[in-house]
């Protein structure tokens, strides 16, 4: 013949110890990412709560997923329903644009320049920390819910 080996059989030589080590590595990575996600959520919610307090919104709102984005949009002058639409693929791109517009408006209401929105887009954690800890005051009306009107007296 021509001297070539055409044996295409495939055999594995992985032992049970190799696959157990791979599972342990994957589980370790998943645990690390879970802890990282929890820490990131706690830090973000705490910082957002401080910003909400400046805007006159109750701080507990920052701890509720989706509703915190809804309120962020509202205090930034946008429609809150974009927070729910952010869960829809492809629509979430448009929703992100409205979130950035809201972040720009929030920065303006806290006395920041127009360029400050660049931090919100590229370094949102820096944006949150900056606004949460600086001593800027909310300009304009607070974003609290309107008080109920007293009942009309009947004569």
C-alpha positions in Angstrom: 0.0 0.0 0.0 1.0 3.6 0.3 2.1 3.6 3.9 -0.6 5.8 5.4 -2.7 4.8 8.4 -6.3 5.5 7.8 -7.5 4.5 11.2 -9.9 7.2 12.3 -11.1 5.6 15.5 -11.3 7.9 18.6 -10.6 6.8 22.1 -10.5 8.7 25.3 -8.1 8.2 28.0 -9.7 10.4 30.6 -10.1 8.7 33.9 -12.8 9.4 36.5 -10.4 11.6 38.4 -9.9 14.0 35.4 -13.7 14.5 35.0 -14.1 15.0 38.7 -11.4 17.7 38.7 -13.1 19.4 35.7 -16.5 19.4 37.6 -14.8 20.8 40.7 -13.2 23.6 38.6 -16.6 24.5 36.9 -18.4 24.5 40.3 -15.7 26.7 41.8 -16.1 29.2 39.0 -19.8 29.2 39.3 -19.6 29.8 43.0 -17.1 32.7 42.4 -19.4 34.3 39.8 -22.4 33.9 42.1 -20.6 35.6 45.0 -19.4 38.4 42.6 -22.9 38.9 41.3 -24.3 39.2 44.9 -21.6 41.6 46.0 -22.1 43.7 42.8 -25.9 43.8 43.3 -25.5 44.9 47.0 -23.0 47.7 46.2 -25.0 49.0 43.2 -28.3 48.9 45.2 -26.7 50.7 48.2 -25.2 53.4 45.9 -28.4 53.8 44.0 -30.3 54.1 47.2 -28.2 57.1 48.2 -28.9 58.8 44.9 -32.6 58.1 45.3 -32.5 59.7 48.7 -31.2 62.9 47.1 -34.0 62.8 44.6 -36.7 62.3 47.3 -37.4 58.6 46.5 -37.4 56.1 49.3 -34.2 54.2 49.5 -35.8 50.7 49.6 -36.8 51.1 46.0 -33.1 50.7 45.0 -33.2 47.1 46.3 -36.0 45.9 44.1 -34.9 44.5 40.7 -36.6 46.1 37.7 -38.5 48.6 39.9 -35.3 50.4 40.7 -34.6 50.9 37.0 -38.2 52.0 36.6 -37.7 54.7 39.3 -34.3 55.6 37.8 -36.0 56.3 34.5 -38.8 58.3 36.1 -36.5 60.6 38.1 -34.5 61.0 35.0 -37.6 62.2 33.1 -38.3 59.1 31.0 -41.1 56.6 30.9 -40.7 53.8 33.5 -42.0 51.1 31.3 -38.7 50.9 29.5 -37.4 49.0 32.6 -39.7 46.1 31.7 -39.0 46.4 28.0 -35.3 46.0 28.8 -36.1 42.3 29.4 -37.1 41.8 25.8 -34.2 41.0 23.4 -33.3 43.7 20.8 -35.8 46.1 22.5 -33.3 46.3 25.4 -31.0 48.3 23.2 -33.5 51.1 22.8 -34.3 50.7 26.6 -30.6 51.2 27.4 -30.6 54.5 25.4 -33.5 55.8 27.5 -31.7 54.7 30.7 -28.6 56.7 29.5 -30.8 59.7 28.8 -32.3 59.4 32.3 -28.8 59.1 33.8 -27.8 62.3 31.9 -30.9 64.1 33.3 -30.1 62.9 36.8 -26.6 64.2 36.5 -27.9 67.6 35.3 -30.4 67.7 38.2 -27.4 67.1 40.6 -25.5 69.9 39.0 -23.1 67.9 36.7 -21.9 68.9 33.3 -23.1 67.3 30.1 -19.9 65.2 29.7 -20.7 63.5 33.0 -23.0 61.0 31.2 -19.9 59.5 29.7 -19.1 58.1 33.1 -22.6 56.6 33.3 -22.1 54.9 29.9 -18.6 53.6 30.2 -17.9 53.5 34.0 -21.3 53.2 35.7 -19.8 52.2 39.0 -17.8 55.4 39.1 -20.9 57.4 38.1 -22.8 55.8 41.0 -20.0 56.4 43.5 -19.5 60.0 42.5 -23.2 60.9 42.7 -23.8 58.9 45.9 -21.0 60.5 47.8 -20.6 64.1 46.5 -22.5 66.8 48.3 -24.6 67.9 45.3 -28.3 68.7 46.0 -31.2 67.8 43.8 -32.3 70.7 41.7 -36.0 71.1 41.1 -39.0 69.3 42.5 -38.4 66.1 44.4 -39.5 62.9 42.8 -41.8 61.9 45.6 -45.3 60.6 45.0 -47.9 63.3 45.2 -49.8 63.6 48.5 -53.5 62.7 48.5 -55.9 65.5 48.4 -58.0 66.0 51.5 -61.6 64.9 51.2 -63.9 67.7 50.1 -66.2 68.9 52.9 -69.9 68.6 52.2 -72.1 71.3 53.6 
